Amino acid sequence: MAAAVARGGVPAAPRGEVVDGIPAGVSPVELAAMDRALELAAGGPAHGPNPRVGCVLLAADGRVLAEGRHDGAGTRHAEAAAVTAARTDGRDLRGATAVVTLEPCAHTGRTGPCAQLLLEAGVTRVLHAVDDPNPAAAGGAALLRAAGVDVVGGVRRSEGEGLLRVWLHAVRTGRPFVTLKLATTLDGRVAAADGSSRWITSSEARAHAHTVRTEVDAIAVGGGTAAADDPSLTARDADGTLAAHQPLRVVVGSAGLPDTARLRGPGGELVHERTRDLPAVLDRLARREVRHLLVEGGPTLAAAFLRAGLVDEVHAYLAPVLLGAGPAATGDLGIASIDGAMRLRPRLLRVLGPDVLLVADVDGRAGPGTSRPPVPARASASQPPDAQPSGAQPAAPAGES
Ligand SMILES: NC(=O)c1ccc[n+]([C@@H]2O[C@H](COP(=O)([O-])OP(=O)(O)OC[C@H]3O[C@@H](n4cnc5c(N)ncnc54)[C@H](OP(=O)(O)O)[C@@H]3O)[C@@H](O)[C@H]2O)c1
């Protein structure tokens, strides 16, 4: 076994071993730098076609030379931001270590290849958390290794993949990650018998839902909801002020929209998909670089997405309200028996005013009818009540949808 490598003045585990998921040879100083890089990445925009990435440059003695973050398509990549910051401060990067949350890219897109940039800067060691699954950009690690750089992948891999969950899904599958939002009464209804539904959930829950809207690339509703609720589908704060980022507004269904529809007002671009072919809708949205789609109902569209196995995650806002009549959260899922129930995997539970938000993952692409073993709940009432989904923060109350 090779001798332990001292980096940043702290001995690292011997090479060739993996301890607690950490590749051998990675020092505590480098791990701390990766934690910082993940923190930087998390501060980047959650929406948009590009991943959130953070980078920390370390001197051979473990000092931090510079930090960088990617702020979305068209801006510098995290590595370039860090190298620029180091140069601005007159820092010499020869012999430095780059600690970055995603494998440095090897392609020229809206910006140049980061692997080449690190090489030219004199970086001799690169640690990354997540391998780049994008065929157009991958190959950075190989390029660096071929040039003699010491490259270690998989450092804090699960944390990195957790942060990039939506983006990784979109790149790997070629379709947007789909979050289905349900806002229901205790008896699972999304509207009263007369069709009225404002409001089932509290201002706190609606504020949270508006924050989620600022993190997605597109919001979809069915034609039934567009007609019944006349929603604006914008992301707003308590005063009704529009957020800086407005997702695309997608209506799925053949019925026309009146000229006076709020959806034609200020907000994101309106896309009317006059079809029931949901894979085709997702395909077109993917080609518009939509990575994350939020489906906000109604029950017919929700059921169609679920039946097609196209939902990846559910945000269920549950209000302590009873209606006793009115439409259920989803239409018919084609499930005849309890054996065929769709069982989701709870991930987060959070109290929002009088309401509760449950975030649950939908595993695989299988639709209902697939027999799935019950999955023990990982999130429960015993968890801290402020466990947060998708990095979303609570926001001030917002108005109508
Ligand atoms: N509480 C909540 O969170 C919430 C949220 C949303 C809605 N709602 C309530 O839900 C009610 C409206 O629900 P809804 O079920 O009538 O409307 P919906 O689900 O919004 O829209 C149904 C329409 O979607 C179109 N569609 C597109 N793709 C489809 C597919 N693959 N399969 C089937 N239909 C497809 C169809 O229009 P075409 O026939 O024109 O093709 C269908 O008629 C309202 O009362 C609203 O207030 C509540």
The ligand as an ORCA input file, in Angstrom:
! r2SCAN-3c Opt
* xyz 0 1
  N     -56.094     22.228     -5.201
  C     -55.279     22.189     -6.213
  O     -54.070     22.135     -6.001
  C     -55.761     22.237     -7.619
  C     -54.818     22.345     -8.635
  C     -55.258     22.350     -9.956
  C     -56.612     22.220    -10.231
  N     -57.488     22.143     -9.218
  C     -58.918     22.013     -9.514
  O     -59.077     20.947    -10.448
  C     -60.192     21.234    -11.261
  C     -59.838     21.020    -12.707
  O     -59.414     19.682    -12.889
  P     -59.616     18.876    -14.242
  O     -59.228     17.479    -13.959
  O     -60.970     19.147    -14.761
  O     -58.642     19.618    -15.236
  P     -57.130     19.452    -15.680
  O     -56.526     18.200    -15.205
  O     -56.451     20.739    -15.357
  O     -57.305     19.432    -17.256
  C     -57.931     18.363    -17.882
  C     -57.680     18.497    -19.358
  O     -56.314     18.317    -19.645
  C     -56.192     17.943    -20.999
  N     -55.195     16.882    -21.101
  C     -53.931     17.056    -21.520
  N     -53.270     15.927    -21.529
  C     -54.129     14.959    -21.139
  C     -54.006     13.557    -21.004
  N     -52.860     12.914    -21.250
  N     -55.074     12.875    -20.581
  C     -56.229     13.503    -20.310
  N     -56.393     14.845    -20.446
  C     -55.360     15.558    -20.865
  C     -57.565     17.549    -21.476
  O     -58.026     18.633    -22.269
  P     -58.574     18.390    -23.773
  O     -59.788     17.586    -23.636
  O     -58.831     19.791    -24.282
  O     -57.471     17.707    -24.526
  C     -58.374     17.467    -20.205
  O     -59.712     17.778    -20.394
  C     -60.624     22.659    -10.941
  O     -61.744     22.620    -10.088
  C     -59.450     23.223    -10.200
  O     -59.822     24.207     -9.276
  C     -57.096     22.142     -7.917
*
